[in-house]
């Protein structure tokens, strides 16, 4: 059974996966267009970090970074460092992780969740995953700027209608 739990980005197997992730990002995108974070950047208080494991074996990771909104009235988050191990690809780990991150965002009453991914064919599976879960392209957010190597996406989270219960 696959479990998703909070974890330490500095853990040895996680560091290895994040290093692989960064290497792939730099091999695929120009340096100024790489926005992936290393284990130390993922360890700050504004970021929640999870791993997916099966029988203790690392299958993938993902993070949610809280973003400050300009007016301070909306609560936003950004998905960071979604990655699965080569042996876990095609098993639905990314879908499970994305669902977990979005559930956490809803529990925190975030209004929107954003992400940045690449435009290259390498990133097509990620773009399809996010689109299947309701993400749509948007303008750059937070400190991002327009970049021909980046696709920016957002998901507006549904809030329960007053007087109804969440299912």
N, C-alpha and C positions, 0 to 999 in steps of 0.2 A: 504494500500500500504506500502511496506517495503522500508524504506529509510536508506541509509548508509551515515553517516556524521562523521567528526572528532569529537572526544569527549575527555573528561577528565577521565583518568583511576582511578582517586581518587573519582569520583562520587559514591555515596552510592550503587546504584544498580549494578554498574560495579565492585566495590570492592567485593561485595558479589559473583558475577559470577567468578571473578578471584580467590577468596579464595576457591571456590568450585573446580575450575580448578586445583589449586595447591594441594588441598587435594586429588583429584583423581590421580594426577601424583605421589604423594608420596605413595599412596596406591597401585599403579600399578608397579612402577619402584623403583629400589634401589636408595637411596638418592644421590649417586654420579652420577646417570644417569638422574636426573631430571634437565631439563634446562628451565623450565617455569619461567616466570618473574612475580613478584608481581606488584601492582599498582605504587609503587614508581620507580621501575626500568623501567617501561613503560613510565614514564614521562620525560625521558631525551630528549634533542634536536635531537639526531640521530634517534629517533623512532617516526614514525607517527602512531597514534592510532585511530581506527574507531569503532563505534558501529552500529549495525543494529537494527532499531526500527520500530515498527508498532503502530500507535496511541500513541506514547510516551512510549510504553512498550519495554523493552530491550529483544532482541531476540538472540543477539550474539555479538562477538567482534573479532577483528583481528588487527595485527600491522605489520609494515614494518620497519625493522632496517637497516640503511645504514651501509655497511661494507667497511672497507678500504682494498684495494687490495694490495698485496705485492709490485707490481711495480708502483702502483699509476696510471696506465693507464686504467684499467678497473674499471667500476662502478658496484658494486654488492649490493644486498640486501638480507635480511633474513626474512622470514615470522615467526612471533612470536605470541603466545597467541591466536590462532584460537580456538574459543569456541562458542558453541550455548547453549542456555538454554534447559533444558529437554523438556519444552513444545514446543519448536521451532524445535526440531529434526525431520527430514523427510520432512521438508517444503522447502528445497533448500536454506536455509539461508547461510550455509557454502559455497555453490557454488557461491552465490551472493557476499559474502564477498571476496572469493578468486579472483573472476573476478575483483572486485573493487581494490584489492591490486595490481593485475597484471597490470591493467590499469594505476594505479599511477606509478608503476615501469617503465612502458613504457614511460610515460610522462616525467619521470626523466632521460630518456635515459640509464637506467640500462641495462647492458649486460646479467647479470645472476641473478636469484633469487634462493636462497637456503632455505632449511629447515631441521630441525631435528625432527624426531618423534620416537616413540617406536617400538620395535619388537614384543611386546606382542599382543595377539589376540585383546585386548581392542583397539589397535590403527589401526586394519585392515581397518575399514571404512575410516579413515583419509588417510591411504596409498592408498586405492582405489581412493579416491577423487583426490588426487594429481596426480596419474598415469593417470587418465582419462583426466587431463588437461595438459598432456605432460611432467610431471616431471619424471625424471629417477634417479635411485640410483647413488650415486657418493661417492667419498672418503670424509673423514671429511674435513671441511672447517673452516676458521677463527681459533678460539682457540680450536675447538673440537678435540678429539682424538678418535681413534678406540675404540668402546665400543660394546660388544655383545648385549646390551640393546637398542642401537640406530640404526636407519636407517637414512642415509643422502641422500637428494635428491636435484636435481637442475633442473632448466628450463632455457635454453638459449633463451633469448628473441629475436625475429626476428626484425631486423631493416628494415625500408622501403628501397627498392632499390632506389638509386638516380634517380630522374626523374619520380618517380611514387608517387601516392598519397596514404595515408593510407585510408582504408575504415572504 
